[in-house]
Amino acid sequence: MNYIGSKLKLCSDFLPQTISSTCGNDLSNCTFCDIFAGTGIVGRTFKSKVKKVISNDIEYYSYILNKNYIENHRPIENKAKYIEELNSIPLVDDGFIYKNYCLGGSGERQYFSDYNGKKIDSARKKIESWLCEQSIDYNLYYYLLCSLLESADKVANTASVYGAYLKKLKKSAQQELVIQGAEFEINENQHIVYQMDANELIKEISGDILYLDPPYNARQYGANYHLLNTIAEYKPFEPRGKTGLRSYTKSKYCSKNTVKEEFEFLIKNANFKYIFLSYNNEGLMTVDEIESIMGKYGHYDLAQTSYQRFKADSNRFNKSDSTIEYLHILTK
Ligand SMILES: C[S@@+](CC[C@H](N)C(=O)[O-])C[C@H]1O[C@@H](n2cnc3c(N)ncnc32)[C@H](O)[C@@H]1O
């Protein structure tokens, strides 16, 4: 998924290499926590390297992604058959997405083509009815829901996030939605996924490596990805305004007034030996501010790399295509 602040590219080298050079090459006895997990790519990178991944994010869509990618770790029988069935069910035209977020149903909003909106509704309802009648278990439920979210996101008619839709259907949004299985890694170990405020969860967990990737700026994820929460939850509400926004959680990491206090609370209460913080050079906290907070609680170090800017952030105000991505390191 194309996600604000995704660490997909950093996961091939920079993150695993820097973490290994600090904590050692053999992490097989480690508990690794990805407490601002988003798409889950960082936890997925470490799933086979460590004993246990703890994954968390405040957003429900992220919880669904990670329940599948992180917590699912044993083979699921016949999962391809269910995906096939979802791709061939008759379309309904009385679903929430079609009625509120497609041109044919809402008369204005166009986050999806009419066909794709109806298909999302049909598939979403089917997944829920399978769960209710107990023909699937929760492992398969999260696999199917995650597959639907990932596949729907690919045909969304947006520039990149769901803060607004495009007037005309773009090319990729004209494609018919085909639900593809969101495959997860099979592995022996058990992992755990939460949907909590990081500052609450931190008081309840402990481990070896804590990876922090909070929002850098004022953009709230709940507003930018509201439609993913709507598909994931699938409970009716009154969509607001032109964009059909729902009520959403406001993170204190997205405000200049609250971020430092929030961050220091997290560092202070973290019962982990190593803490890594990803943050870029355009974030609400400066490098010096972060160093002075982290430095109070142990030995501080800094690694950095240049990074390709997120697509939606390249505009006339941001001339350079790349930013510096810092990895702040604390050994407690
Ligand atoms: C920069 S993104 C993480 C991206 C992730 N590492 C990835 O590669 O996909 C920040 C994440 O923090 C989450 N978040 C914001 N405030 C939070 C809070 N107080 N507690 C937990 N998660 C929060 C957002 O929902 C978002 O998914």
PDBQT file of the ligand as one rigid body, heavy atoms in Angstrom, charges set to zero:
ROOT
HETATM    1  C1  LIG A 401       4.790   7.049   9.807  1.00  0.00    +0.000 C 
HETATM    2  S1  LIG A 401       3.386   6.025   9.997  1.00  0.00    +0.000 S 
HETATM    3  C2  LIG A 401       4.074   4.440  10.248  1.00  0.00    +0.000 C 
HETATM    4  C3  LIG A 401       4.450   3.805   8.956  1.00  0.00    +0.000 C 
HETATM    5  C4  LIG A 401       4.924   2.375   9.088  1.00  0.00    +0.000 C 
HETATM    6  N1  LIG A 401       6.192   2.259   9.745  1.00  0.00    +0.000 N 
HETATM    7  C5  LIG A 401       4.995   1.748   7.714  1.00  0.00    +0.000 C 
HETATM    8  O1  LIG A 401       6.116   1.561   7.199  1.00  0.00    +0.000 OA
HETATM    9  O2  LIG A 401       3.956   1.456   7.130  1.00  0.00    +0.000 OA
HETATM   10  C6  LIG A 401       2.790   6.455  11.581  1.00  0.00    +0.000 C 
HETATM   11  C7  LIG A 401       1.678   5.580  12.135  1.00  0.00    +0.000 C 
HETATM   12  O3  LIG A 401       1.424   5.951  13.493  1.00  0.00    +0.000 OA
HETATM   13  C8  LIG A 401       0.053   5.756  13.769  1.00  0.00    +0.000 C 
HETATM   14  N2  LIG A 401      -0.248   6.537  14.983  1.00  0.00    +0.000 N 
HETATM   15  C9  LIG A 401      -0.397   7.880  15.108  1.00  0.00    +0.000 A 
HETATM   16  N3  LIG A 401      -0.550   8.219  16.392  1.00  0.00    +0.000 NA
HETATM   17  C10 LIG A 401      -0.499   7.073  17.125  1.00  0.00    +0.000 A 
HETATM   18  C11 LIG A 401      -0.585   6.776  18.506  1.00  0.00    +0.000 A 
HETATM   19  N4  LIG A 401      -0.749   7.746  19.403  1.00  0.00    +0.000 N 
HETATM   20  N5  LIG A 401      -0.470   5.490  18.899  1.00  0.00    +0.000 NA
HETATM   21  C12 LIG A 401      -0.315   4.500  17.977  1.00  0.00    +0.000 A 
HETATM   22  N6  LIG A 401      -0.227   4.721  16.657  1.00  0.00    +0.000 NA
HETATM   23  C13 LIG A 401      -0.321   5.998  16.222  1.00  0.00    +0.000 A 
HETATM   24  C14 LIG A 401      -0.654   6.181  12.499  1.00  0.00    +0.000 C 
HETATM   25  O4  LIG A 401      -1.918   5.612  12.380  1.00  0.00    +0.000 OA
HETATM   26  C15 LIG A 401       0.333   5.695  11.419  1.00  0.00    +0.000 C 
HETATM   27  O5  LIG A 401      -0.027   4.431  10.909  1.00  0.00    +0.000 OA
ENDROOT
TORSDOF 0
